[in-house]
Amino acid sequence: MYIADTNNHRVQRWKLNDTEGVTIAGTGIAGQNSTMFNATTGLTLNSDETYLYVSDQNNNRVQRFKLLV
């Protein structure tokens, strides 16, 4: 499961039985460069589940990330 952690400006992945998530995108600090977000508000996967699209609200953009197996 992927979580858009809005107030922490990151995306986390949670696996079944995990006790905490793993940050896969974002730094936890609001920013504008390609490795940072400013309010992640939504996300979706492509049909093959190889790319994750992240809505970055305060930067007015959607970013695409290739998922690693």
DSSP file (Angstrom, degrees, kcal/mol; ACC not computed):
  #  RESIDUE AA STRUCTURE BP1 BP2  ACC     N-H-->O    O-->H-N    N-H-->O    O-->H-N    TCO  KAPPA ALPHA  PHI   PSI    X-CA   Y-CA   Z-CA
    1    1 A M              0   0    0      0, 0.0    13,-3.1     0, 0.0     2,-0.4   0.000 360.0 360.0 360.0 139.7    0.0    0.0    0.0
    2    2 A Y  E     -A   13   0A   0     11,-0.2     2,-0.5    19,-0.0    11,-0.2  -0.914 360.0-161.0-111.1 136.5    1.2    3.5   -0.8
    3    3 A I  E     -A   12   0A   0      9,-2.9     9,-2.3    -2,-0.4     2,-1.0  -0.965  16.2-143.2-121.1 127.8    0.4    6.5    1.3
    4    4 A A  E     -A   11   0A   0     -2,-0.5     2,-1.5     7,-0.2     7,-0.2  -0.810  18.6-159.0 -85.3 103.9    0.5   10.2    0.4
    5    5 A D  E >>> -A   10   0A   0      5,-2.2     5,-1.4    -2,-1.0     3,-0.8  -0.661  12.4-175.4 -88.8  84.5    1.8   11.6    3.7
    6    6 A T  G >45S+     0   0    0     -2,-1.5     3,-1.2     1,-0.3    34,-0.5   0.879  74.5  42.4 -54.4 -54.5    0.6   15.2    3.0
    7    7 A N  G 345S+     0   0    0      1,-0.3    -1,-0.3    32,-0.1    23,-0.1   0.653 117.1  48.3 -75.1 -14.2    1.9   17.1    6.0
    8    8 A N  G <45S-     0   0    0     -3,-0.8    -1,-0.3     2,-0.2    -2,-0.2   0.335 104.5-129.7-105.3   4.9    5.3   15.3    5.9
    9    9 A H  T <<5 +     0   0    0     -3,-1.2    19,-1.1    -4,-0.5    18,-0.6   0.891  68.7  97.8  55.1  50.5    5.7   15.9    2.2
   10   10 A R  E   < -AB   5  26A   0     -5,-1.4    -5,-2.2    16,-0.2     2,-0.4  -0.962  67.6-121.6-156.3 168.4    6.5   12.3    1.3
   11   11 A V  E     -AB   4  25A   0     14,-2.7    13,-2.5    -2,-0.3    14,-1.3  -0.981  28.6-164.2-117.8 133.1    5.2    9.0    0.0
   12   12 A Q  E     -AB   3  23A   0     -9,-2.3    -9,-2.9    -2,-0.4     2,-0.5  -0.899  11.1-145.0-118.4 149.3    5.5    5.9    2.1
   13   13 A R  E     -AB   2  22A   0      9,-2.7     9,-2.4    -2,-0.4     2,-0.4  -0.941  14.8-168.7-109.3 131.8    5.1    2.2    1.2
   14   14 A W        -     0   0    0    -13,-3.1     2,-0.3    -2,-0.5     7,-0.1  -0.981   3.3-161.1-119.7 131.6    3.5   -0.1    3.8
   15   15 A K    >   -     0   0    0     -2,-0.4     3,-2.4     5,-0.3     5,-0.1  -0.769  40.7 -76.5-106.6 157.2    3.6   -3.9    3.4
   16   16 A L  T 3  S+     0   0    0     -2,-0.3     3,-0.1     1,-0.3    -1,-0.1  -0.248 118.4   9.9 -52.4 132.0    1.4   -6.4    5.2
   17   17 A N  T 3  S+     0   0    0      1,-0.3    -1,-0.3    -3,-0.0     2,-0.1   0.438  91.7 141.9  73.7   3.4    2.5   -6.9    8.8
   18   18 A D    <   -     0   0    0     -3,-2.4    -1,-0.3     1,-0.1     3,-0.1  -0.440  44.3-153.4 -68.4 149.1    4.9   -4.0    8.7
   19   19 A T  S    S+     0   0    0      1,-0.2     2,-0.3    -3,-0.1    -1,-0.1   0.548  78.8  18.1 -99.1 -11.2    5.0   -1.9   11.9
   20   20 A E  S    S-     0   0    0     -5,-0.1    -5,-0.3    -7,-0.1    -1,-0.2  -0.987  81.4-109.6-153.7 155.7    6.2    1.2   10.1
   21   21 A G        -     0   0    0     -2,-0.3     2,-0.5    -7,-0.1    -7,-0.2  -0.373  22.7-129.1 -83.1 163.6    6.2    2.6    6.6
   22   22 A V  E     -B   13   0A   0     -9,-2.4    -9,-2.7    -2,-0.1     2,-0.5  -0.961  21.3-126.0-113.1 127.1    9.2    3.1    4.3
   23   23 A T  E     +B   12   0A   0     -2,-0.5   -11,-0.2   -11,-0.2     3,-0.1  -0.605  33.6 169.5 -73.3 122.0    9.7    6.5    2.7
   24   24 A I  E     +     0   0A   0    -13,-2.5     2,-0.3    -2,-0.5   -12,-0.2   0.552  65.8  19.7-110.2 -12.8   10.1    5.9   -1.1
   25   25 A A  E    S+B   11   0A   0    -14,-1.3   -14,-2.7    40,-0.0    -1,-0.3  -0.974 101.2  31.8-156.7 144.2    9.8    9.5   -2.3
   26   26 A G  E     -B   10   0A   0      9,-0.4    10,-0.2    -2,-0.3   -16,-0.2  -0.102  66.6-114.0  92.3 165.0   10.2   12.9   -0.7
   27   27 A T        -     0   0    0    -18,-0.6   -17,-0.2     2,-0.4    -1,-0.1   0.502  45.4-108.1-114.2  -8.5   12.4   14.1    2.1
   28   28 A G  S    S+     0   0    0    -19,-1.1     2,-0.4     1,-0.3   -18,-0.1   0.368  95.2  93.7  90.5  -4.6   10.0   15.0    4.8
   29   29 A I  S    S-     0   0    0    -20,-0.3     8,-0.5     8,-0.0    -2,-0.4  -0.976  83.7-111.0-122.6 134.2   10.7   18.7    4.2
   30   30 A A        +     0   0    0     -2,-0.4     2,-0.3   -23,-0.1     8,-0.3  -0.378  56.5 136.1 -63.6 137.9    8.6   20.9    1.9
   31   31 A G        -     0   0    0      6,-1.7    -4,-0.0     2,-0.1    28,-0.0  -0.968  54.0-122.5-168.7-178.7   10.5   21.9   -1.2
   32   32 A Q        +     0   0    0     -2,-0.3     6,-0.1     5,-0.0    -1,-0.1   0.541  69.6 100.8-116.9 -11.7   10.4   22.4   -5.0
   33   33 A N  S >  S-     0   0    0      1,-0.1     3,-1.8     4,-0.1    -2,-0.1  -0.159  89.2 -92.9 -75.9 177.6   13.2   20.3   -6.5
   34   34 A S  T 3  S+     0   0    0      1,-0.3    -1,-0.1    -8,-0.0    -8,-0.1   0.623 124.2  50.3 -69.1 -13.5   12.5   17.0   -8.1
   35   35 A T  T 3  S+     0   0    0    -10,-0.1    -9,-0.4     2,-0.0     2,-0.3   0.374 105.7  68.6-101.6   4.0   13.2   15.0   -5.0
   36   36 A M    <   -     0   0    0     -3,-1.8     2,-0.3   -10,-0.2    -6,-0.1  -0.851  59.1-159.8-125.3 157.5   10.9   17.1   -2.8
   37   37 A F        -     0   0    0    -28,-0.5    -6,-1.7    -8,-0.5     2,-0.2  -0.828  13.4-150.9-124.0 166.0    7.1   17.7   -2.4
   38   38 A N  S    S-     0   0    0     -2,-0.3    20,-2.2    -8,-0.3    21,-0.3  -0.683  85.5 -17.1-137.4  83.9    5.0   20.4   -0.9
   39   39 A A        -     0   0    0    -33,-0.5    18,-2.0    -2,-0.2     2,-0.5   0.945  67.7-147.3  83.5  80.6    1.8   18.7    0.2
   40   40 A T  E     +C   56   0B   0    -34,-0.5    16,-0.2   -35,-0.3   -30,-0.1  -0.643  25.5 170.1 -70.6 123.2    1.3   15.3   -1.4
   41   41 A T  E     -     0   0B   0     14,-2.1     2,-0.3    -2,-0.5    -1,-0.1   0.535  53.5  -0.4-118.6  -9.3   -2.4   14.9   -1.8
   42   42 A G  E     -C   55   0B   0     13,-0.7    13,-3.0   -39,-0.1    -1,-0.3  -0.978  52.7-168.0-171.5 161.0   -3.0   11.9   -4.0
   43   43 A L  E     -C   54   0B   0     -2,-0.3     2,-0.3    11,-0.2    11,-0.2  -0.991   2.3-176.7-155.3 159.4   -1.4    9.1   -5.9
   44   44 A T  E     -C   53   0B   0      9,-1.9     9,-3.2    -2,-0.3     2,-0.3  -0.980  19.6-129.5-152.3 158.9   -2.2    6.4   -8.4
   45   45 A L  E     -C   52   0B   0     -2,-0.3     7,-0.2     7,-0.2     2,-0.1  -0.801  26.6-114.5-106.8 151.9   -0.4    3.6  -10.2
   46   46 A N    >   -     0   0    0      5,-1.8     3,-1.7    -2,-0.3    -1,-0.1  -0.319  44.0 -93.6 -74.0 172.3   -0.3    2.8  -13.9
   47   47 A S  T 3  S+     0   0    0      1,-0.3    -1,-0.1     2,-0.1    -2,-0.0   0.777 127.9  47.9 -63.4 -28.1   -2.0   -0.4  -15.1
   48   48 A D  T 3  S-     0   0    0      3,-0.0    -1,-0.3     0, 0.0    -2,-0.0   0.495 106.4-127.9 -87.3  -4.2    1.2   -2.4  -14.9
   49   49 A E  S <  S+     0   0    0     -3,-1.7    -2,-0.1     2,-0.2     3,-0.1   0.848  78.7 115.7  57.4  37.7    2.0   -1.0  -11.4
   50   50 A T        +     0   0    0      1,-0.2    17,-3.1    16,-0.1     2,-0.4   0.584  68.7  46.9-106.3 -17.1    5.5    0.0  -12.6
   51   51 A Y  E     - D   0  66B   0     15,-0.2    -5,-1.8    -5,-0.0     2,-0.5  -0.980  65.3-154.2-128.8 141.0    5.0    3.8  -12.2
   52   52 A L  E     -CD  45  65B   0     13,-2.8    13,-2.4    -2,-0.4     2,-0.5  -0.959   9.4-155.0-112.4 127.6    3.6    5.8   -9.3
   53   53 A Y  E     -CD  44  64B   0     -9,-3.2    -9,-1.9    -2,-0.5     2,-0.5  -0.901  11.5-164.2-104.5 128.1    2.1    9.2  -10.1
   54   54 A V  E     -CD  43  63B   0      9,-2.9     9,-2.5    -2,-0.5     2,-0.6  -0.951  15.4-138.6-120.8 125.8    2.1   11.7   -7.1
   55   55 A S  E     -CD  42  62B   0    -13,-3.0   -14,-2.1    -2,-0.5     2,-0.8  -0.730  14.4-166.3 -81.9 120.8    0.0   14.8   -6.9
   56   56 A D  E > > -CD  40  61B   0      5,-2.9     5,-1.5    -2,-0.6     3,-1.0  -0.815   7.7-171.5-110.9  87.3    2.2   17.6   -5.4
   57   57 A Q  G > 5S+     0   0    0    -18,-2.0     3,-1.5    -2,-0.8   -18,-0.2   0.868  75.9  42.5 -56.2 -54.6   -0.5   20.2   -4.5
   58   58 A N  G 3 5S+     0   0    0    -20,-2.2    -1,-0.3   -19,-0.3   -19,-0.1   0.615 115.5  50.6 -77.2  -9.7    1.5   23.3   -3.5
   59   59 A N  G < 5S-     0   0    0     -3,-1.0    -1,-0.3   -21,-0.3    -2,-0.2   0.366 105.7-130.3-100.1   2.0    4.0   22.9   -6.4
   60   60 A N  T < 5 +     0   0    0     -3,-1.5     2,-0.3    -4,-0.4    -3,-0.2   0.909  67.6 104.5  52.9  50.4    1.1   22.5   -8.9
   61   61 A R  E   < -D   56   0B   0     -5,-1.5    -5,-2.9     2,-0.0     2,-0.4  -0.975  63.6-134.6-152.0 163.9    2.5   19.4  -10.5
   62   62 A V  E     -D   55   0B   0     -2,-0.3     2,-0.3    -7,-0.2    -7,-0.2  -0.995  25.9-157.5-119.1 130.4    2.2   15.6  -10.8
   63   63 A Q  E     -D   54   0B   0     -9,-2.5    -9,-2.9    -2,-0.4     2,-0.4  -0.845   3.9-146.0-109.9 147.5    5.4   13.7  -10.6
   64   64 A R  E     -D   53   0B   0     -2,-0.3     2,-0.4   -11,-0.2   -11,-0.2  -0.931  14.1-172.0-114.1 134.9    6.0   10.2  -12.0
   65   65 A F  E     -D   52   0B   0    -13,-2.4   -13,-2.8    -2,-0.4     2,-0.4  -0.990  22.5-129.7-128.5 133.1    8.3    7.6  -10.3
   66   66 A K  E     -D   51   0B   0     -2,-0.4     2,-0.3   -15,-0.2   -15,-0.2  -0.682  29.0-132.8 -78.2 128.5    9.5    4.3  -11.5
   67   67 A L        -     0   0    0    -17,-3.1     2,-0.3    -2,-0.4    -1,-0.0  -0.660  12.5-138.8 -85.7 136.7    8.9    1.6   -8.9
   68   68 A L              0   0    0     -2,-0.3    -1,-0.0     1,-0.1     0, 0.0  -0.714 360.0 360.0 -91.9 144.5   11.7   -0.8   -8.1
   69   69 A V              0   0    0     -2,-0.3    -1,-0.1   -19,-0.0    -2,-0.0   0.483 360.0 360.0 -72.1 360.0   10.8   -4.4   -7.6
